[in-house]
Amino acid sequence: MSTLSLPPLFTEIASAGEDPFVLACKQAQSGCDAGLVVYDLRPDVLRAAMVFAPEVPLQEAAVMLPVCGVGFQNALGALAPPEVSVHLVWDGNIRLNGAVAGTLKMAAMPPALLEEPDWLVIGLELALWPASDETGLTPDVTALFSEGCSDVEAPALLEAWVRHSLVWINRWLDEGPRPLHREWSGLVHGLNEAACQGDHAGTFVGVDENFGMILQTDTNTTIIPLTDLLTETP
């Protein structure tokens, strides 16, 4: 029996307590169809993952990370009070009213940049309720309900995330990267500020056509590809 209302061709399974990202990767390795949504809905956290089968090389397919980020922002923006601001960090973190409330991550196989991956999985984790009765353990960490979103129900948010992500996937396929770049650039956190990613540091001045992070110093410009954010396959 279906629990969620998802677009056509999407299917769902509850993770029964297992990490949905890990389970989605296992399902993908076993040959499941693209469009599988794996989820774990708890009172304090929303965890979910989507399986994709991109038909472009991995260095281009990694755009699914910002696609799903914009999809999440659009989804929560439609459900949350208008005063709640949602911003995306290049590395996948999600900020609500300036503080980190969740993250997006991705895995793919094979991880060869110039090959089409057999599958790619995007995972979402969002804190719904703070870890303790204190809503502000640190000024940089928050939860959905701490930001005035107590009326946002996790199943509705998950459904909206899938729908809005699908809208942006179709726009990316039909119109190319420009609309996605424009939307994402208006949501990104830390643009034109000092940033550090791995062994690289500089001013985050933007992204290239494949959303690689451009870090600039007085003497050098470095582009960090999105594929550097791939997690090790569970």
N, C-alpha and C positions, 0 to 999 in steps of 0.2 A: 504494500500500500504506500502510495507516494505521500511524503511529508511536505515537500516543497512544491511550489508552483514555478516551474522553470520553462524557458523557451523550448520550442521543438528541437529534437535531436540531442538535448541534454538529458542525462540520466543521473541518478543520485544513489549514494549509499551512505548510511550512518557508520561512523568508524568504530562504534562500540567501545569507546575509551582509548583506542589506539590513536596516535598522532595522525591526523588526516593527511598531512603532507607525506609522511612515510608510507602510509597505506596507498595513497594515490600513486606514488612512485612504484610501489610493488604491483599495483594493478596495471600500470602502464608497461612495466617490464613483462607482465604476463600477456600483453596484447589486447588490453581493453580498448574500446572505441574512444576516440576523442570526444570531448563533451561530458566526460564523467565528472561529477562534483561529489567530493567526499567531505563530510562535515562532522563536527562534534560541537553540539550546542550545550554549553554549561551556563549556570547562573552568573559566573564571574568572567568567562572568556568565550569568545567566538573563534573557533578554529575551522578552517576550510581549505580546500585545494581544488584546482581545476586541471584537467588533463587536456593537452593540446597535441596536435600532430601537424606541425608547420610544414609547409611545402617550399620553404626557402632556407638558405644556409643559416646555421646557428647564429652567426654574427648579426643577421637581420632578425631572426626569430626571437632573439632576446628582447625585442621591443615589446613582447607580451608583458614584461614587468611594468613599464610605464603605462601601457594600455590598461592593465588591471588596476594600476594606481589611480588613473583618471576615472576609471569605472567606479572605483570605490568612492572617490570624492563626489562624483555625480550622484551616486546612490545615497550616501549619507546626507549630502546637501539637500536632497529631495525629502528626506524624512526628519531631519533634525531641525531645531529652531533656527531661524535665520541668523542669529548672532553667533552661532558656532562656526568657527573658521576651520577648514581642513586644508592642511598643506602636506606636500609630498617631499620626502628627502630622496636624493639621487640613489642612495644605497638601499632604498626600499622602506625605510621607516615612515610611519604615518604620524603626523602631529595634529592634535586638536587644541585650538587656542594656544598654540605655541609649544605645547608639551607633548612628548612621545606617548602615544596610546597603543600603538601596534606596529606591525611590520609585514612586508611582503617579501617572499624569497622564491627562488627558482632553482630547478634542477633539470638536466636534460641528458639524453643518451642517444648517440655518442656525443661527447663534448668537443668534437672537432669543429673548428670555427667555419670552415668552408664546406662542410657537409650538411645535408638536411638531417636534422635529428629525427630519430624514430619517434620520439615523444619529448614533450616539454611540460613540466608541471609548475604551476604558480601556487604558492601557499599563502594564506592570510591568517594572521593571528591578531586579535583585537581585544584589549582589556575592556570588559563591560563594567566591572565593579572593582573598586580599589582593593588592593591586597589586604588592607586592614581598615579599621573604622576611620583612620586618619586619611583624608582624601589627598593630602599633599605630603607624601613621604619625602619627595624631593620636588623642587620647583619645575623639574624638567620631565616628570613622569605623571601621567594622568590616566583616567579611564573614561569610558563613554558616559556613564551615569554621573560622574563627577562634573561633567561639562554641561549639565542641564538636559541630557538626552534620555531621561528615564522612560519616556514614552516610546522610544525606538525599540521595537522588538527584534531580537536577533534573527529569527527566521525571515522576517520581512526585509531586514538589511541584507542578509545573504542572498535572497532572491533578487533584490535590486542590484546587488554587486554583479551577479551573473548577467542580468539583462543589460546593464549599462556597459559592462565590459564587452559584451557582444556587439553593442552599437558601435563602440570604438574600434573593434576588430574589423567590422564591415567598412567603416569609414577609412581605416588604414588601407584595406585592400582596394577600395574603390577610388580613393582620392589621393593616396600616397601619404607620406609622413607629415606634410605641412600642417594640416588641421590639428593633428595630434601634437606636434611641436608647439603650436600656438596655444592650445589648451593647457598642456603640461607646463609651459613656461610661465603661465599666470598662476600656477599652483605651487611651484617649486620653492622649497625652503633653502635659504643660505646663498642665493645667487649674489654674485659680486662680493662675497665675504670670504675670509680665510677658511680654508678647508684642508683636511688631511685624509687621504685615502690610501691605505697600505703604507708603502714606503714613500709616497709622493705627497707633497704639500705645496700650496700656492693659493691663488685667488680663484675661486670657482666662477668662471666667466660665461659658462654655457655648456651646450652639448653639440656634438656633431650630428650628422644625418641619422646615424644609428644609435643616438642617445649616449654616445661615449662622453664621459665627463672631461671637460677641458679645464685644466689647471694651469694658471699662468703665474710666472715669477718675473723678476726684472730681467732675467737672462734666458728663460726657457719656457716653452709651452709643451705640456704633456697631455695626451689623450688617453684616458683609462676606459677601455671598452666595458660595456655592460656585462659581457661574459665573465669578467673578473668577479662578478657577484654570484656566479653559479656555486651552489653548495654541493658538497660531495654527495653522490647518489646514495641514499640510505640502503 
